[in-house]
Amino acid sequence: MKVNIRSYKTEDTQAILDIINHSILHSTALYDYTVRSYEQQKSILEEKINKKFPVIIAEFKGEVVGFGMYSEFRFREAYQFTVEHSVYLDEKFQGKGIGKLLLARLIELAKKQKLHTMIGVIDSENQDSIEFHEKFGFKTVGIIKESGYKFDRWLNSVFVQLIL
Ligand SMILES: CC(C)(COP(=O)(O)OP(=O)(O)OC[C@H]1O[C@@H](n2cnc3c(N)ncnc32)[C@H](O)[C@@H]1OP(=O)(O)O)[C@@H](O)C(=O)NCCC(=O)NCCS
């Protein structure tokens, strides 16, 4: 499977939006309730790029099948060397090693940007993603219990961390 990892272009916005909105509607991976509009998603992505954070795309046969990004973890100045990242794959393309390519690239970019640590915030029901991160050496450093409420149940946020 020949997958190309490249930087985001505006034309990728709809494909990213489709992946995100599917996740909002059908999973607890994202804690949103309401699907986003094209304009909302475009401005979220542009804001990251304007701040010099990467948004990367996995492309297979010319189709966007996944993406990854990171940006500030929290806004206070002392957090400047810490980022929070995310990786999302189109459901049909999960479990084929593409997430691994995206996360490896994000780690490489974060090191180049002289960042110090990456944080992932993962719903505790998303054991796949927790195990996926563990393969890269991420460690669970905290669980914020019952910090989310979706689909009529309380959700726990698992914080995983990699020191770069
Ligand atoms: C989590 C996600 C990004 C992983 O990407 P992926 O392309 O499906 O994962 P990969 O195929 O690259 O797998 C990479 C490694 O993680 C492991 N892994 C993936 N899914 C796993 C699972 N269910 N259980 C255990 N390990 C798993 C694989 O075994 C593989 O390790 P290996 O190469 O040693 O075999 C992807 O499944 C996804 O988009 N899920 C839905 C959205 C989401 O939850 N995003 C993360 C929010 S924090």
The ligand as an ORCA input file, in Angstrom:
! r2SCAN-3c Opt
* xyz 0 1
  C      -6.086      5.319     16.435
  C      -5.680      5.404     14.977
  C      -5.148      6.803     14.673
  C      -4.554      4.381     14.713
  O      -4.195      4.424     13.350
  P      -4.208      3.091     12.481
  O      -3.765      3.419     11.123
  O      -5.561      2.468     12.602
  O      -3.148      2.212     13.245
  P      -1.958      1.422     12.553
  O      -2.544      0.458     11.590
  O      -0.964      2.414     12.038
  O      -1.361      0.646     13.768
  C      -0.150      1.049     14.356
  C       0.155      0.176     15.500
  O      -0.846      0.294     16.507
  C      -1.376     -0.970     16.766
  N      -2.802     -0.933     16.896
  C      -3.682     -0.364     16.067
  N      -4.932     -0.658     16.474
  C      -4.778     -1.460     17.564
  C      -5.653     -2.123     18.421
  N      -6.967     -2.118     18.214
  N      -5.152     -2.822     19.444
  C      -3.838     -2.929     19.620
  N      -2.932     -2.329     18.851
  C      -3.416     -1.612     17.841
  C      -1.070     -1.845     15.586
  O      -0.947     -3.187     16.007
  C       0.211     -1.297     15.058
  O       1.330     -1.847     15.687
  P       2.285     -2.861     14.885
  O       2.785     -2.102     13.698
  O       3.331     -3.170     15.887
  O       1.424     -4.000     14.502
  C      -6.859      5.084     14.022
  O      -7.309      3.772     14.237
  C      -8.016      6.038     14.115
  O      -8.091      7.010     13.383
  N      -8.990      5.753     15.009
  C     -10.193      6.574     15.115
  C      -9.912      7.992     15.528
  C      -9.129      8.038     16.794
  O      -9.466      7.376     17.742
  N      -8.068      8.857     16.786
  C      -7.255      9.061     17.936
  C      -7.878     10.049     18.830
  S      -6.793     10.396     20.174
*
